[in-house]
Amino acid sequence: MLLDGFAKSQLRHVVTADGGYRAFVPPPLPPGVTLDLDLVGRLSAADRSVGELAGVGSGLPNQRLLSGALLRREAVLSSRIEGTQASLSDLALFEAAGQDQDSDVREVFNYVSAMDHVLDPQRELPLSLRLLRDAHRILLTGVRGGYATPGEFRTTQNWIGPPGAVIDNATYVPPPPERIWECLGAFEKHLHADRVLPPLLAIAALHYQFEAIHPFIDGNGRVGRLVAVLLLVEWGLLPGPMLDLSAYIEPRRDRYYESLLRVSTQGDWAGWFSFFLEVIEEQARDATYRARRLSELRAKMRTQVATARASAMLPLLVDQLFVVPAITITMATDVLGVTSRAAGQNLNRLVAAGILREIPGSGRTRRLFIATEVLDAIEGRPSGAR
């Protein structure tokens, strides 16, 4: 690892691994950091934005449906940071019909499954390293990261650097395998410790610490961002996974990586905290607009179908479209508990109402429908948003 960019004060955390190379071992949390006026102002603004989003989320008629829509947006964008090209519509079609077996789409779907698992109120495991290993196993099973021992912490060394970098000229080398459990034990202990920092800063610190440890061969970025969303819900700051951090990070990934790296090389906690709070504030505002737009759209669609003849089942199908904005006759049959013929008739009514569009060429036995307006509400920026 190159040490040119390290401040003298940070060199004491650089160790010589058993293999003779140099690596960085982050000190246990919490960090010693002074909250200056600028940081206090950013924290206050982020807290207000999160509080407003929590209020909107708690007041929604069906918060679970709408947080599911926002979670899928986060899954798409968090995976995109790692190089996938799947879109929200790709994910919707995959969930509805398994139509696209592309590895990128499977990776995004796995992210949704991992988040659903860690946020399941009936989950057996507490917030712990074991739970994060479960999330990693779900995330990387059956996709390109399958080589990376899904669900297991690494026993070999990884490193970060430009293409072609080797361990000696890497930008960053995380703790060597013989120090991994020491670092992870301190991380887990801090997860459950009495918080010294305000909650948003504590989440920022834990996210950095996870990324600095880099405990998996692959998938660390996605699991680390999943941890941040999980803690917002676990600690009661939000009623569900409504904050899609990656929407802000993805076009600013260079700042994101540089801010994380500067904590290790310069001890620049203030810079990292400032960036993280910027992400939280902007995305809480964005999610508030988006949640309201989705709620209004759901109410409008339910009103539309309430006037349609013959079916009290249509509102149930409308709600399903806010979970997965694509649907098949088989899915409608399961949702409504009716025959395939009755399910198809109800889907045809939604097509006639302009709520669904049938995908051409999907076939008589595998008819596939998509709710374009729902997709647009999730993906597009609501008018009037900053």
C-alpha positions as CSV (number, residue, x, y, z in Angstrom):
1,M,0.0,0.0,0.0
2,L,1.3,3.5,-0.9
3,L,1.7,5.6,2.2
4,D,2.4,9.0,0.4
5,G,-1.2,10.1,1.1
6,F,-1.3,9.3,4.8
7,A,-0.9,11.9,7.4
8,K,1.7,11.2,10.1
9,S,-1.1,10.8,12.7
10,Q,-2.7,8.0,10.7
11,L,0.5,6.0,10.1
12,R,0.2,4.5,13.5
13,H,-2.8,2.5,12.3
14,V,-0.8,1.0,9.4
15,V,0.5,-2.5,10.3
16,T,2.7,-5.0,8.6
17,A,0.7,-8.1,7.9
18,D,1.9,-11.6,8.3
19,G,2.5,-11.7,4.6
20,G,4.9,-8.8,4.8
21,Y,2.7,-6.1,3.1
22,R,1.3,-3.0,4.7
23,A,-2.4,-2.6,5.6
24,F,-4.6,-0.2,7.5
25,V,-6.4,-1.2,10.8
26,P,-9.1,1.3,11.7
27,P,-9.2,2.2,15.4
28,P,-12.4,1.3,17.3
29,L,-15.3,3.7,17.3
30,P,-16.3,6.3,18.4
31,P,-14.0,8.8,16.8
32,G,-12.8,11.8,18.6
33,V,-14.3,14.7,16.5
34,T,-15.3,18.2,17.3
35,L,-18.6,19.4,16.0
36,D,-18.0,22.8,14.6
37,L,-20.8,25.2,13.7
38,D,-20.9,24.1,10.0
39,L,-21.3,20.5,11.0
40,V,-23.9,21.3,13.6
41,G,-25.9,23.2,11.0
42,R,-25.7,20.3,8.5
43,L,-26.7,17.9,11.3
44,S,-29.7,20.0,12.2
45,A,-30.8,20.3,8.5
46,A,-30.5,16.5,8.0
47,D,-32.4,15.7,11.2
48,R,-35.2,18.0,10.1
49,S,-35.4,16.3,6.7
50,V,-35.4,12.9,8.2
51,G,-38.1,13.9,10.7
52,E,-40.3,15.2,7.9
53,L,-39.9,12.0,5.9
54,A,-40.7,9.9,9.0
55,G,-43.9,12.0,9.5
56,V,-45.0,11.6,5.9
57,G,-44.2,7.8,6.0
58,S,-46.0,7.2,9.3
59,G,-49.1,9.1,7.9
60,L,-49.4,7.2,4.7
61,P,-52.4,4.9,4.3
62,N,-50.1,2.0,3.3
63,Q,-46.5,2.8,4.3
64,R,-45.3,-0.8,3.5
65,L,-46.3,-0.6,-0.1
66,L,-44.7,2.7,-0.7
67,S,-41.5,1.9,1.2
68,G,-41.2,-1.2,-1.0
69,A,-41.3,1.0,-4.1
70,L,-38.5,3.2,-2.7
71,L,-36.5,0.2,-1.6
72,R,-36.5,-1.1,-5.2
73,R,-35.1,2.3,-6.4
74,E,-32.3,2.1,-3.8
75,A,-31.6,-1.5,-4.9
76,V,-31.2,-0.5,-8.5
77,L,-29.0,2.5,-7.8
78,S,-26.8,0.9,-5.1
79,S,-26.1,-1.9,-7.5
80,R,-25.4,0.6,-10.3
81,I,-22.6,2.1,-8.2
82,E,-20.9,-1.4,-8.4
83,G,-21.3,-1.5,-12.2
84,T,-24.7,-3.1,-12.9
85,Q,-26.8,-1.7,-15.7
86,A,-30.3,-2.9,-14.7
87,S,-33.2,-0.4,-14.6
88,L,-36.2,-0.3,-12.3
89,S,-38.4,-1.6,-15.2
90,D,-35.9,-4.5,-15.7
91,L,-36.3,-5.4,-12.0
92,A,-40.2,-5.1,-12.2
93,L,-40.3,-7.4,-15.2
94,F,-38.0,-9.9,-13.6
95,E,-40.0,-10.0,-10.4
96,A,-43.3,-10.4,-12.3
97,A,-42.2,-13.0,-14.8
98,G,-38.6,-13.9,-14.3
99,Q,-38.3,-12.5,-17.9
100,D,-34.7,-11.4,-17.8
101,Q,-32.1,-13.9,-16.5
102,D,-29.3,-11.3,-16.9
103,S,-26.9,-11.3,-13.9
104,D,-27.3,-7.6,-13.4
105,V,-31.0,-7.9,-12.8
106,R,-30.5,-10.9,-10.5
107,E,-28.0,-8.8,-8.4
108,V,-30.6,-6.0,-8.0
109,F,-33.3,-8.6,-7.0
110,N,-30.9,-10.1,-4.5
111,Y,-30.4,-6.7,-2.9
112,V,-34.2,-6.4,-2.4
113,S,-34.3,-9.9,-0.9
114,A,-31.4,-9.1,1.4
115,M,-33.0,-5.9,2.7
116,D,-36.4,-7.6,3.1
117,H,-34.6,-10.3,5.1
118,V,-32.8,-7.9,7.5
119,L,-35.9,-5.8,8.0
120,D,-38.3,-8.7,8.5
121,P,-40.0,-8.1,11.9
122,Q,-40.1,-11.9,12.4
123,R,-36.4,-12.4,11.7
124,E,-34.7,-14.8,14.1
125,L,-31.3,-13.0,14.4
126,P,-30.8,-9.7,16.2
127,L,-28.8,-6.9,14.6
128,S,-25.4,-8.6,14.5
129,L,-22.5,-9.8,12.3
130,R,-24.4,-13.0,11.7
131,L,-27.3,-10.9,10.2
132,L,-24.9,-9.1,7.9
133,R,-23.4,-12.4,6.8
134,D,-27.0,-13.5,6.0
135,A,-27.5,-10.4,3.9
136,H,-24.2,-11.0,2.1
137,R,-25.1,-14.6,1.3
138,I,-28.5,-13.5,-0.2
139,L,-26.9,-10.7,-2.1
140,L,-24.2,-12.7,-3.9
141,T,-25.8,-16.1,-4.3
142,G,-26.2,-17.1,-8.0
143,V,-24.5,-14.0,-9.4
144,R,-21.1,-12.8,-10.6
145,G,-19.9,-12.5,-7.0
146,G,-20.7,-16.1,-6.2
147,Y,-17.0,-16.9,-6.2
148,A,-16.6,-14.6,-3.2
149,T,-17.8,-17.1,-0.6
150,P,-21.3,-15.6,0.0
151,G,-22.1,-15.2,3.6
152,E,-18.5,-15.7,4.8
153,F,-16.0,-13.1,6.0
154,R,-12.8,-13.1,4.0
155,T,-9.8,-15.2,4.9
156,T,-7.6,-13.7,2.2
157,Q,-6.5,-10.1,1.5
158,N,-8.3,-7.7,-0.8
159,W,-7.3,-4.1,-1.7
160,I,-8.5,-1.0,-3.5
161,G,-6.7,0.8,-6.3
162,P,-6.8,1.7,-10.0
163,P,-7.1,-1.0,-12.6
164,G,-4.0,-3.1,-12.6
165,A,-2.9,-2.1,-9.1
166,V,-1.2,-4.7,-6.9
167,I,-1.1,-4.8,-3.2
168,D,2.2,-2.9,-2.9
169,N,0.9,0.1,-4.9
170,A,-2.7,-0.1,-3.9
171,T,-4.5,3.1,-2.8
172,Y,-5.9,1.3,0.3
173,V,-5.4,-2.1,1.9
174,P,-7.9,-3.0,4.6
175,P,-7.1,-5.1,7.7
176,P,-5.2,-8.3,7.0
177,P,-7.1,-11.6,7.6
178,E,-5.4,-12.2,10.9
179,R,-6.9,-8.9,12.2
180,I,-10.4,-9.2,10.7
181,W,-12.2,-10.7,13.7
182,E,-10.6,-8.2,16.1
183,C,-12.0,-5.3,13.9
184,L,-15.4,-6.9,13.4
185,G,-15.7,-7.6,17.1
186,A,-15.2,-3.9,17.9
187,F,-17.6,-3.0,15.1
188,E,-20.4,-5.3,16.5
189,K,-19.7,-4.0,20.0
190,H,-20.2,-0.4,18.9
191,L,-23.5,-1.4,17.1
192,H,-25.0,-2.0,20.6
193,A,-23.0,0.5,22.7
194,D,-24.6,3.6,24.2
195,R,-24.3,6.2,21.5
196,V,-21.9,9.1,22.1
197,L,-22.6,10.7,18.7
198,P,-26.0,11.8,17.5
199,P,-27.7,9.0,15.6
200,L,-27.0,10.2,12.1
201,L,-23.4,10.7,12.8
202,A,-23.2,7.3,14.5
203,I,-24.6,5.7,11.3
204,A,-22.1,7.6,9.3
205,A,-19.3,6.3,11.5
206,L,-20.5,2.7,11.4
207,H,-20.8,2.9,7.6
208,Y,-17.2,4.2,7.3
209,Q,-16.0,1.5,9.7
210,F,-17.6,-1.3,7.8
211,E,-16.1,0.0,4.5
212,A,-12.7,0.4,6.1
213,I,-12.7,-3.2,7.4
214,H,-13.9,-4.4,4.0
215,P,-14.8,-7.8,5.5
216,F,-16.0,-9.6,2.4
217,I,-14.2,-10.5,-0.8
218,D,-16.9,-8.7,-2.8
219,G,-20.1,-6.9,-2.1
220,N,-18.8,-4.6,0.7
221,G,-20.2,-1.4,-0.8
222,R,-23.7,-2.7,-1.1
223,V,-23.8,-4.4,2.3
224,G,-22.3,-1.2,3.8
225,R,-25.1,1.0,2.3
226,L,-27.6,-1.6,3.3
227,V,-26.3,-1.3,6.9
228,A,-27.0,2.5,6.8
229,V,-30.6,2.1,5.6
230,L,-31.1,-0.8,8.1
231,L,-29.9,1.4,11.0
232,L,-32.2,4.3,10.1
233,V,-35.1,1.8,10.5
234,E,-33.7,-0.3,13.4
235,W,-33.0,2.8,15.5
236,G,-36.5,4.3,14.8
237,L,-35.5,7.2,12.7
238,L,-37.7,6.1,9.8
239,P,-40.7,3.7,9.8
240,G,-39.4,1.8,6.8
241,P,-36.6,1.7,4.2
242,M,-37.7,5.0,2.5
243,L,-34.3,6.6,2.1
244,D,-32.6,5.8,-1.2
245,L,-29.0,7.0,-0.4
246,S,-27.6,5.7,-3.6
247,A,-29.6,8.0,-5.8
248,Y,-27.4,10.9,-4.5
249,I,-24.2,8.9,-4.2
250,E,-24.2,7.3,-7.6
251,P,-23.5,10.4,-9.7
252,R,-21.1,11.6,-7.0
253,R,-19.3,8.3,-6.4
254,D,-15.8,9.9,-6.7
255,R,-16.6,12.3,-3.8
256,Y,-18.1,9.4,-1.8
257,Y,-15.0,7.2,-2.2
258,E,-12.6,10.1,-1.6
259,S,-14.5,11.2,1.6
260,L,-14.3,7.6,3.0
261,L,-10.6,7.3,2.1
262,R,-9.7,10.6,3.7
263,V,-11.0,9.3,7.1
264,S,-8.3,6.5,6.8
265,T,-5.5,8.6,5.3
266,Q,-6.1,12.0,7.0
267,G,-8.4,11.3,10.0
268,D,-10.9,13.6,8.2
269,W,-14.0,12.6,10.1
270,A,-15.5,16.1,9.7
271,G,-15.3,15.9,5.9
272,W,-16.9,12.5,5.8
273,F,-19.7,13.5,8.3
274,S,-20.4,16.6,6.2
275,F,-20.8,14.6,3.0
276,F,-22.9,11.9,4.6
277,L,-25.3,14.5,6.2
278,E,-25.5,16.2,2.7
279,V,-26.6,12.8,1.3
280,I,-29.1,12.3,4.1
281,E,-30.6,15.7,3.9
282,E,-31.0,15.8,0.1
283,Q,-32.4,12.2,-0.2
284,A,-34.8,12.7,2.7
285,R,-36.2,15.7,0.9
286,D,-36.4,13.8,-2.3
287,A,-38.0,10.7,-0.7
288,T,-40.6,13.0,0.9
289,Y,-41.7,14.4,-2.4
290,R,-41.6,10.9,-4.0
291,A,-43.6,9.3,-1.2
292,R,-46.3,12.0,-1.4
293,R,-46.4,11.6,-5.2
294,L,-46.7,7.8,-4.9
295,S,-49.5,8.2,-2.3
296,E,-51.4,10.6,-4.5
297,L,-51.0,8.4,-7.5
298,R,-52.3,5.4,-5.5
299,A,-55.3,7.3,-4.3
300,K,-56.1,8.5,-7.8
301,M,-55.9,5.0,-9.2
302,R,-58.0,3.5,-6.5
303,T,-60.6,6.2,-7.2
304,Q,-60.5,5.4,-10.9
305,V,-61.2,1.7,-10.3
306,A,-63.8,2.4,-7.7
307,T,-66.1,3.5,-10.5
308,A,-65.4,0.5,-12.7
309,R,-68.2,-2.0,-12.9
310,A,-68.1,-5.3,-11.3
311,S,-64.9,-5.6,-9.3
312,A,-64.1,-4.8,-5.7
313,M,-60.9,-6.7,-6.5
314,L,-59.3,-3.9,-8.6
315,P,-58.1,-1.8,-5.6
316,L,-56.1,-4.9,-4.5
317,L,-54.4,-5.1,-7.8
318,V,-53.7,-1.4,-7.8
319,D,-51.9,-1.9,-4.4
320,Q,-49.9,-4.8,-5.8
321,L,-48.6,-2.5,-8.5
322,F,-46.9,-0.3,-5.9
323,V,-45.0,-3.3,-4.7
324,V,-44.0,-4.6,-8.1
325,P,-45.0,-2.3,-11.0
326,A,-45.5,-5.3,-13.4
327,I,-47.8,-8.2,-13.1
328,T,-48.9,-11.5,-14.8
329,I,-52.1,-13.4,-14.7
330,T,-50.5,-15.9,-12.3
331,M,-49.6,-13.1,-9.9
332,A,-53.1,-11.6,-10.1
333,T,-54.5,-15.0,-9.4
334,D,-52.4,-15.3,-6.2
335,V,-53.2,-11.8,-5.1
336,L,-57.0,-12.1,-5.6
337,G,-57.5,-15.8,-4.9
338,V,-59.6,-16.3,-8.1
339,T,-59.3,-18.3,-11.3
340,S,-57.0,-17.4,-14.1
341,R,-59.9,-16.3,-16.2
342,A,-61.2,-13.9,-13.5
343,A,-57.7,-12.6,-12.9
344,G,-57.3,-11.9,-16.6
345,Q,-60.6,-10.1,-16.8
346,N,-59.6,-7.8,-13.9
347,L,-56.2,-7.0,-15.5
348,N,-58.1,-6.2,-18.8
349,R,-60.1,-3.7,-16.8
350,L,-57.0,-2.0,-15.5
351,V,-55.7,-1.9,-19.1
352,A,-59.0,-0.2,-20.2
353,A,-58.6,2.3,-17.3
354,G,-55.1,3.2,-18.6
355,I,-53.4,1.9,-15.4
356,L,-51.7,-1.0,-17.1
357,R,-50.1,-1.6,-20.4
358,E,-49.7,-5.0,-21.9
359,I,-46.2,-5.9,-23.1
360,P,-46.5,-6.8,-26.8
361,G,-45.4,-10.3,-27.6
362,S,-45.6,-11.6,-24.1
363,G,-47.9,-14.5,-25.3
364,R,-51.4,-15.7,-24.4
365,T,-50.2,-18.1,-21.7
366,R,-47.7,-15.6,-20.2
367,R,-49.3,-12.2,-20.6
368,L,-47.3,-9.5,-19.0
369,F,-48.5,-6.1,-17.9
370,I,-46.6,-3.0,-16.7
371,A,-47.7,0.1,-14.7
372,T,-45.7,2.8,-16.5
373,E,-47.1,5.6,-14.4
374,V,-46.0,3.9,-11.2
375,L,-42.5,3.4,-12.6
376,D,-42.4,7.1,-13.6
377,A,-43.4,8.2,-10.1
378,I,-40.7,6.1,-8.5
379,E,-37.9,7.0,-11.0
380,G,-38.7,10.6,-12.0
381,R,-38.3,13.7,-9.9
382,P,-41.6,15.0,-8.7
383,S,-42.4,18.5,-10.2
384,G,-41.7,21.2,-7.7
385,A,-38.9,19.3,-6.0
386,R,-35.6,21.1,-5.5
